[in-house]
């Protein structure tokens, strides 16, 4: 193999590696964005869950208070 052929082969190998690296970087950026989106969605869902739990507790207390008032309205036997 001549020196010219070796250089040409090395350049071809470098070009292939560069293409692979560019694809990996593209995948990395895509996955990093997807990860960021998922974290934001997770945070929003955690916040929404806390809000729903709070609303549920408030409703539970209101129902309990109504039941207590209804029991107080019942005639005593």
N, C-alpha and C positions, 0 to 999 in steps of 0.2 A: 504494500500500500504506500503510495507516494505521500509526501507531506501535504500536498494540495488536497488529496482525497481525504486525509485525516482531518484537515481543517474543515473541509466541506461537511464531513460526517459530524464533527463536533458542533458546527454551526446548526446543522439540522437537529441534532439532539437538544441543543440549547433552545431552538425554536419550539420544539415539542414541549420541553419543560416550561418554557414561558407561557405557552397556551394552557398547559395544565394548571400552572400557578394562577393565571388570570381567571380560569374557571373556578378554581378553589376560592379565590378572593370574591368573585361574584356570589358564589354559594354562601360564603361567610357573611357578606353584607346582607344577603337575602335572609339568612337565618337570624342574624342579629336584629334586623328589623322585625321579623316575625316574633322573636323573643320579646322585644320591647313592646310590641302590640299585645302579646299575651299577658305580660306583666301589667300593663295598663288595664286590660280587660279584667284580670284577676283582682286588681285593686278596686275597680269599680264594682265588681260583684261582691267583694267583701264588704264594701261600704253599703251597698244595697241590702245585703243580708242583715247587717247590723240595724239598718233602718227598719226593715220588715220585722225583725225580732222586737224592736222597740214598739212599733205599732201594734204588734200582736199582744205584747204585755199590757199596753194601755187599754186595748179592747177587752182583754181578760179582766182587768181591774174594773172597767166600766160595767161589764156583765155581772161580775160578782157584786158590785154595789147595787145594781138594779135588782138582783135576786134578794139581797138583804132587805132592800126597801119593800119589795113585794111580800116577803115573809113578815115584815113589820105591819103590813096592811091587813094580813089575814086575821080574822077574828080569833080571839083566844077561846079555847073550849074549856 
